[in-house]
């Protein structure tokens, strides 16, 4: 063996050992609930009463950065702990109320453990923030009985219980101070390329040039910029503490190899993120420090392969890095990302976010601003890293266009075959056309990313504060019951109705659509109340890292964006409603086998005594089989909803956007919805995604599914998620992989926006349910994210198992 080969072998063994050891560090059975972050934020909050809100948030970041416990794990090369204990979760003070009984429930469910000596501190924190959080403020505005009654139904998830509780609180990791909720991407490229000191200098120069005349905006701008400077300096302070810690550890380290690594860590943390990154390792470390102070839950890392590539290319050209060394660093970043954990405190909300759902989305591929293919070497290395390391996070999304290299498609499918559910694939054609329809300039539209689940976003130029889930079958249930919600007993329809009186399907369908429009407008009112309260919590860190932040001089929730997607509403169970309406149309109005009175009674009794009727409803045409009879209903419901939402305005003056995702709201929505005419039982999970068939009802193969999905006019929709599940045997050969690549490109050529795959056999999943200890590393795609299968609830596991297995 040559010296070079031996050196490479030695490096690979050391890299594998490092990755393996750090993976073991993050594999915990329960996550410790920590109090350090909330304790420090509370200390700061008590000292800053009377200051403007954005200044208070900035000073809380400063106090946190100076005092938060820090540590460096053995073998780490990228540093920065996201919680005060290994794999810990911190209480979010600002989002909503945390109740002791909910924390106890989290313990019972096996999510967290609480050190015994923490309880007194937790109770103090709960009591102090009870009337200072976002949900409390929203509750104070829910005085209109129309909106309050609507909020309790759960048509817009989750159902409210108490005005002051709202949707409940959050626990999670990270150093972000604020409400940890917006969907988008900050301008990572500028922050890493030029350093935070550059932005601080720009802000200080802007303050010096301010002249206080004309209106109050100049004064507000100065307050904002001063807060922004404090906040960005906080991130630098945090990094400098790691530099000092690494230096101290290096002085005591006996192992020469590790000593050099710690010295290098110290050097890097002293440089970034304050200053421009000069190499790939510095760029990654800068990215991580900034990420820790931003709301990572549903934010995107942006076009990671594009803005990181110059650092990698320069290092490689100058002989400072090899492909294997880059893969090791990218693998370590994946492991760090696993430290970012989030869970809603309310159990009903956790149904929406199963398996510690998060959407830290790294976008790769696509076209550049001139429309040329933007694939580079780093694009491939990011995929190779995911294949080797195999963690469910961070999420990877591959942008696909007509010129996407076949080699890249096959590499992506090679990773999909491992079963980790990534990358997801999105179509440049549909996303770019959508953004152009929203008035976005072509060069910016071509630079789009998907953030959150798969929401269209532009780095630095858009921020979506809200994406809520509207339960379509719940509206149908209320409609069939004449305007009454059976679960709550509330009367809330726009008009009284007796479905038995309709003489034609067309008349009934038009009446249902009036209900749909009415409840959509109520949902928009509830969301706008939420948004009005959100504006108070503009984080200075996020705000300063958006495009033109210094010139605008306003918080992220107070300014207009180039692409103003402030709020989106996403369907939940739209496909179930289309399947239900198709069954009613066929069996009641065409074949006249039953009456609407029969249907209504069968649903009221949850099909008990009506088993034959249920079988016939199940046999009625179903979406996902290239059948216009029902596919046309799906398309029309989407178009009706899109037209309705585009006519309603958010508090920023722009229209609501229409989304076709579900995350895991199909479980939460299904749990509160009675039986439906498609043959579904009360409480049963709804259809997943936005273009996915109801599980088990697609019987004509993958081509039929994409034909059904492509009948939806997706250009006007911000996102449309399609889940597909393949048996591993269907992707064994090179030709099989090429067929799948062709299927993906065909769907996108027809206007499709997104598709993602689970590649796993049913038997493995069933065995994992019975023997979870043997499958701790088993990753599956749930919705717009992947998760460890054994961390999902049994209900979620069952739904994934029940999804139809396809073959290419």
N, C-alpha and C positions, 0 to 999 in steps of 0.2 A: 504494500500500500504506500502511495506517495505521501510526502509530508503534508501536502495540501488536503489530500483525501482524509488523512488521519486527523488533521486539525478540524476539518468539517465534521467528521464523525464524533469527535470529542465535544465540539460545540453542540451538536444536535442532542447528544446524551444529556449534557448539562441543561440545555433549554427544556427538554422533555421533563427532566427532574424538577426544574423550577416551576414549570406549568403545573405538573402533577401535585406538588406540595401546596401551591397556592390554591389550586382547585379544592383540595381537602380542607383548607382553611375556611372556605366559603360554604362548604356543605354542612349546614347545621340543621338539627331536627326542629329547633324552635328559635325564633328571633328574639333577642333580649329587648325589652322595652326600656328605653333610656330616658333620662330627664335632663341631661346637661344642656341641650340646646334650648329647651323651653324654659329652663331655670335662668339661663343667661339672657334670653330675650326678655323675660319678665323683669329681671333686674334693670335692664336698660329702659324698658317701657315705663317703669315707675319713676325713673329719673328724668324722663323727657316729656312729662305731661306739659302741655301748652305749646310744644313745638309743632310745626306743620307735620302732617302725617308722613310725607315722603322723607323728611329729615329724621323723624323717629325711626323709620324703617332703616335708613342709612346708618344711624347711630347704633341700632341693634345689630346690624351686620358688623360694624366696627368692634363692638363689645364681644361678639361671638368670635370673630377672627383672632382677637387678642387672647381669649381665655378658653376656647374650646379645647378639650383634651385631644392631643395628637399622638400618633404612634406610627412606626414604620415596621411592617412585617418582615420577617426574615425572607430573603430572596427577592423582595420587591425591587423593581426598577422604576416603576411609575408609582408615585406616592400621593397620599392625601386621603385620609379616612373620612367616610361619609357619615359615620355615627361615632359616639363616644365609646362604644363597645364593639367588638368584632361582630359584623353582620347585624348591628342593632337598628332599631326603629325609634325615632324621636317623635314626640307629640307636636303636631302642628297647631300652634296657638291661634292662628288667624282664621283658619278655614271654617270651623264649626265647633259646637260643643262636644266634649268628650265626657262620657259618663262612666262611672266606676263599674256599673253592671256590664257595659259593653266591653270594657277591658277584661273583666272576668270571663266574659263569653269568648273573647279572643283566646284566652288561656285554655278554656275548655275545648275549643276547636283545634287546639294544637298549633296555633299561629305563633304565639309569643309566650315568653315567660317573664315574670316581673320579679326582680330581686326584692326580697321581703322588706328591706330597709328603704325602698323607694316609695312605698305607698303614701306616707305622710306628705312627701313632696308632690306626688301626683295629685293628691286631693287639694293641696294649696293652689297648684297650677289650674286645676279644673275650676275651682271656685273663683279665682281672679279673672279668668278669661270668659266666664259664663255670659257676660253681657257686652263683650268687646269684639266678638268674632263676626265674620261675614254673615253666617246663617241667622244670627240674632238680629242683625240690622235688616236683613231681608224680611224676617218675620214681623218686624214693626210696621212694614209697609203692606202687609197682606190683610188689609181691612175690608177690601171689597169681597163680599160673600161669593160672587161669581167666581173670582179667581181663587179664593181660598178653598171653596168646594171642589173646584177643578184640581187643585194641587193635591187634595186628599185622595182622589181617585187612583192616581198612578198612571193615568193616560200619558202624562209626562213623568218618566221615572226619575227617582223613586217616589212612591207616595209619601206625602208629608204626614206626620203624626201630630206634632205640636208646632205652632207658629215659630217659637223661639228655637226649635231644634233644626228645622229645615231638613236638609239631606244628611245631617250629621257631620261628625268630625273626621279628621284624617290622622294617621300616624305614618311616618316614613323617615327616610334618611336624606342626607344632603344638608348643605348650609344655607340654602335659599331662605330669605326672610320675606314673608308675605303669604299670599294665599295659594301658592303653588298650583296655579291653574291658568295656563294659556297654551294654545296649540300653534306652533310656528317654529321659526329658526332665527336665532340672533345672527349677527354678522360675525361669525367665527373667523372668517378669512381676514378681515381687517384687524381684529383683536390679536390674532396670532402673528400675522405678518408684520404689524407695526408696533405691537405691545400696548398695554393699558396706559403707560405713561404718555403715549402720543395722544390718546383720547382725553386724558386728564389735562394735558397742556392746551389742547383745543378748547376745553371747557373754561380753563382759567383765562385764556385770551378772550373768549367770548364775554366773560364776566367783566373784564377790563374795558371792553368796547361798549358795554351797555349804557344807554342814556335813558333816564327814566322820564319819558314824556309820552303823551298820547293816550295810554291806557294802563291798566293794572298788569297787563300781560308781561311787561318787562320785569316787574317786581317778582311775579310768579316764576319767570324764567330763571332769575338769579337764585331763588330758593331751590328750584329744581337742579340747577347745575352744581350748586354747593353740595346738595345731597348726593348727586351723582359722583362727585369727586371723592367724598367720604367713602361711598360704597365701593368704588373701584380700588381705592387705596387699601380697603379692607382685604380684598383678594390678594393684593401684593403682600400685605402683612402676614397673611396666612401662609403664603409660599415661603416667606423669609423665615418663619418659625420652623418650617420643615428643613430649610437649608441649615439652620443652626442645630437642629436635632440630628440630622445626618452627619454633620461635622463632628458632633460630640460622640456619636456612635462609632464613627470611623476611628477616632482617637483610641477607643477602647477595644476595637475589633482585632482579634488575633489572626484570623484567616486573611491572607494577603489579597486573595481574589475579591472577597466581600468588602474588604477595606477600600479597595479601589472603586468598587461600585458605589459605596456610600459617599466617597469623596466626589464622585461624578454627580450623584444625586444632589449633594450640597451645592456644587457649582451651578447645576441647572436651575435649582429652585431659587438661587440668588439672582438668576438672570430673568427667568420667565415666571409669570406672565407680564412682569413690568416692562420688559424690553422685547424687541423683535426676536423671534426664534431664529436660530442660525443653522439648525440641523433637525433631522427627523425626530430624534428623541426629545429635543427641546419643544418641538411643535406639539408632540403628543402630551407632554407634561403640561404645557400651557393650556391646551384644550381641556385637560382633566380638571385643573384648578378652576378654570372659568365655569365648567359644567357644574361643579359642586355648588356654586353660588347662584345657579339659575334653576328655574323650575323644570327639571329634566323629565318629569312624569310623562308628558305628552309632547315634548319638544323634539325637534329634529336636530341631528348633528350637521344638517345641511349636506352639501355635495362633498362628502368627506374625501373621496378619491381625487377630487379636482383641486381643492385648496391645500391638501397635504402632499400631493404629488411633487411639486417643485422642491420641497425639502428632501424627499426620498431620492429624487433624481440627482440632485446636487451631491448628496452623500455618496450615492453609488458611483457617480462619475469621478469623484475624488477619492474613491477607495475606502470610505469610512463605514460602509455598510454593505452587507450581502442580503440576498433575498431571504435566507433563513433567519438572519438577525432581525430583519423587518417583520417577518412572521412572528417571531418570538415577542417583539414589542406589541404588535397588534393583538396577539393572544393575551398578553398581560393587561391590555386595555379592556378586552372582553371580560376578563376576570374582575377588574375594578368596577366595570359597569354592573356586575352582579351585586355589588354592595348597595346599589340604588334600589331601595325597596319601598313599596307604598301599599297601604291597606286602608280602606274606609273603616271607620269605627263602627258604623251601623251595619248589622248583619245583612239587612235587605240590600244595602248599597254594595256589599261585598259580592252579592250574586252578579252584579254588573261587571265586576272587576276580578273574576276568578283567577286563582293561581298567581296572585301578586302581579296582575296585569300592569304593564307599562309599555310605552311606545317610544322608546329612545331610538329613533329611526335614523340609520345611516344610509344615505342615498348614494348609489354608484351608477356609472354608465350614463346613457342618454346622449343628447346633442349639446354642442356648445352654443354660444350666442349667435353664431353664423349658420347654425343648422348642421354642422359637421359632427361626425361621430366623436365622442369625447373619451372613449375607452383608453385607458393607459395601463401600465404594468401594475400599478397599485390596485386597480380594479380587480385584477386576478388574485393578488395577494390577500386582499380582504376576504374574498371567497374561500381561498385555500385555508386561511386562518380559522374561519367558521367551521370548515370541514374537520380540521384537526382538533380544535378545542371543544366544540360541540355544546357550548352553553346556550341557554335559550335567549340570552341578551348579550349584546345589543342586537336589535332588529336590523336586518339588511333588506333594502329594497332596490331592485335593479330596474332602472329606466330602460325601456325597450323601444326602438324605432326601426324603420325599414332597413337602415344600414348597420344595425347592431351585428357585430361579427358572430358568425356561427360558432367559432371557438368559445366565445364568451357565453353564448346561450348554453352550450354543452357543459361548460365548466359550472355554470349556475345549476344546471339540472343534476350534475354530479354531486353537488352539495345538497340539493333537495333530496336526492336518493338516500342520504344518511338518515333522513327522518326528522331533522330538526325544524322542518317547516319554513326554511328560508334558503335563498332569498324569496321574497314576494316579487312579483313582476307587475310593473305598471306601464301603460301605453303612453308614450310621448304625444302621439297624435291627438288623443282625446283630451288629455290634460292641457296641452298647449292651446287647443281650440277653445276649451272652456275658459281659460284665462283671457284669451283675446276677446271673447264675448263679454268679458267683464271690464273691458277697457284697458287691460294691461299691455304695455308696449311689448313688441315681439321679442326684443333681446332679454327683457326680464322674464317673460313667459317661458322662454327656452331655458331659463335658469331655475325653473320651479323645483321644489322638493315636495315629497309627501311628508307631512308631520302628523303627530298623533297616530291614529290608525293608518289612514291613507288620505288625509285631507290635503288638498292643494294649498301650497303655501309658497312664498317667495322669501328667501333669506334676507332678514333685515327690513323687509317691505310689507309684511302682513303679520297680523296676530289675531287669532281666533280665541275669544275668551270663553266661548261656550259651545259645546256640542251635546245637545240633550237627546234623549231617546223617546220617541213618540210611538206609543203602542197602538198600532192600527187595529188589531183584533179587539182591543178594549173598546174602541169606538164602535165597531160592528156590534159588539155585545150590548152596549148601551142603546144603540139604534134598534136592534131587534126587540129589546125590552122597553121600547117606547120612551126612551129618554131617562131611564132609571139605571143607576149603577147598583147591581145586586150586592156587591161586596160591602159597600158602605151604606147602602140604603138612600143615597142622595139622588134627588131629582135634578138633572142638569142639562138635559137636551135643549136645543134651540127652539124646538116646538114639539108638542105631543104628537105621537104617531102610533098607528096600529098597523104593523107590517102585514097583518092578515088581509087588509083591505086593498092592497095593490093588485091591479089587474094585469100588469105587464112587468117584466124584468126591468125594462128601460126606465119606467117610472120609479120603481124601487131603487134602482141604482142611482138615479139623479137625486133622490131624497137622501140616500146615504152620503153622497158627495157633499150635500149641504151640511150634514152633520160633521163630516171631515173638515170642511172649511171652517165651520164655527169653532170646533175644538182646537184647530191649528191656530186660530187667532187668539184664543184664550191662552194657549201655550206660549205664544209670542209675548203676550202681556206679562206672564209670569217670568219669562226670561228677561224681558226688559227691566223689570223690577230688580232682578238679580244683577244685571249689568250696571244699573245705576249705582248699586252699592259697591260693585267691583271697582269702579273708577277711583274710589277712595284709597285703594290698596295698590296703586301702581308701584311696582318694585323699582328702586333706582338702578339696580344692577341691570335688569332686563332692559329698562328704558334707555340706558346709556349705550347699550350694545346693539341698538337698532340703527338702520341707515338714517343719516341726517339728524341724529339725536341732539347734537349740540345746537344745530341751527334751529330745530323745532322747539327745543327747550320745554318739552311737555312729557308727562308720564306716558307709559305705553298704552294705558287705557283712556288717556285724555286727548290723544292726537288722532288725526286721520292718517290712514295708510295708503300706499300706492294701490295695493289690492286690499280693499276694505271688506274682510270676511269676519267681522266682529262676532257674529253668532251664526251657527248652523244648527239645523234640526235634522236629526236622522231618524229614519223609519225603524221600527221594530215589528216584524211579523207582517209586513205588507204582502208578502207572498202567500201567507196563510189566508189573508182576506181575499186575495184573487182566487185562490183555490176554493174558498168557501162560496164566493159569489158564482163561480163556475158551476159548483154543485147545485146551488139554488136555481140558477138559470136552467140547467138541464133537467133536474128532477122535479122541480115545482112548476116552472113556467112552460117548458117545452114538452116533457114527457108526462107531466101532470100525475106523477106517481104519489106525490105528497102535497100537502098544503103548507103554507108558512106557519099555520097554527101547529101542524104536526112537528115541523122543524123546531119551533120555539119550545114546545113541550119536551121534545127529545133533548134539547140542550139544557133545559131547566133540570132534567133528571140525569144529566151527564151520561146520556145514551142508555141508561139502565132500562131494560124493557124495549129498547129500540135498536137492538143489535143488528138486525137485518137492514134497517135504514142506514145505520152507520157504515155497514159494508158497501152499500150502494154509493154513499157519499165518498167513501175512499176510492171507489172505482171511477168516479167522475173524472173528467180531464184534469190533469195536474201540470203545473208549470215545471219546466225543465226537460220536456220531451219533444220540443219543437212542434207544439200544437198551438196554432193561432187562437183556438177557442178560448184558452186560458191565458196564453202569453200576451194577447192583446189587452186583457184586463190589467195585468201587471204593468204594461207600458202606459196604459191610460191613467192608472192610479198615480204612477210616478209623475206623469205630465200634469195632472190636476194639482198634485201637491206642489210641484215646482212652480207652477203658475201662481198658486196661492201664496207661497212663501216669498216669491219675488215681488209681490204686491205689498208686503208688510215690511216696515222699516225698523231697524234697530235704533238704539239711542244715538248712534253715530250718523244716522240719516241714510244709511245704505240698506239694501234689502237683505233679508235672511237668505242664507244659502241652503241648498238641499243636499243632504248626505244620504248615502245608501250603505251604511255600515251598521253593525250591531254590537261590536265588542262581545260581551257576554250578556247583553241585556235580554236576549231571548229567554234566558232562565228567569230573570227577575220579572220580565213582562208576562211570561207564561204562567208564573206562580200566582199572579193576581187576576188572571183572565179565565173566565168560565169556558165551557166546552164551545167549540166552533163548528160550523157546518161542513168543514173539510174533513170531519171525522176525528178531529183532535179531542182528547179528554180535557176536562177542567184541570188547570194547574200544570198541564204538560208543556214542556219546552216548545217554543216557537221556532220558525225557520231561522237559520243563522245567516249572517252576512246581509247583503243587500240584493244580490242577484243569485244567491244559492237556492236550489230547490229545497223543499222540506225533505228532511232525511228519509231515505227509503222510497221516495215517490218518483225519483228520476230513474227510469228503467230502459232508456234508449241509448245510453252511453254518453261519453264526453262531448262528441260533436253536437249532439242534440242539445246538451246543456248550453254550450256557447252560442248556438243559434237562438235559443230562447232568450238568453241574456242580452244578445246583440239587438233584439227587438226593442229593448228599452232605449229611448233616446238619451244617451249618457252625456252628450256634449254639454247640456245645461246643468248637469249635476256635479257637485264638487268632488264627490267620491262615490264609487259603487264597488262593493267588495264581493268577490266570488271565491268560494271555498270549493276545492275538489280533493278527493281522497283516492289514491291509487294503491293497489296491492304491489308490494315490492317486486313480485315476479313480472309485472308488466313493464318494468324499466330495466331489464337485465342487459339487453343488448344495445350496441351503438345505434342500431336502426330504431329501436324503441325510443331512445333519447332524442333522436332527430325528429321522430314523429311528434313527440311532445313539444319540442321547440317550434315545429311548424304549427301545431295547434295554438300555441300561445300567440305567435305572430298573426295567425289568421284571425283570432279573436280581436286583437288590437286593430287590425286593418278594418274590421267591421265596426269600430268605434268603441270597443271595450276599454275599460279603464284599468282593471286590476284582476289578477288571478293569483292564487296561492295554493300550495299542495301539502297534504299529509301523505307520506309514503310509509305505510306501516300496515301489518296484517292484523286482523281482528283478534286472532288467538293470542298474540303478544300482549295486546291491551287487556284482554280478559285475565291473562295470567298476572299482569301487573296489578290489577285490582285485587287479586287474591293474595299476592306475595309482594307487597310494595317494597319490602326491604331489599329485594333482588333487583329492583328497577329504579333506584334513586336517581340515576342519570338519564332516564328515558324522557326525551323531549318530544312534544307534539305541538302542532300549530292549533291554536284555539280559535282566534279571530284574527285581528290585525297584529297579533303578537304570538310568541311561543312561550311555553311554560313546561316545567317538570310535571309529567303526567300524575305522579303520586301526590303532588301538592294541590291538585284540583279536587273539588267536591265530587262525591259519587254521581250526583246528577249531571255534572258537566262531563265527567268521564263517560257516563252512559250515552250521552248525546254524541260524543266523538266516536265511540264504538259503533253507534247506529248509523253513522253517515255511510252512504252508498260507496262500496269499493268499485273503482272503475279500472278499465284497461284501455291503453292507447290503441 
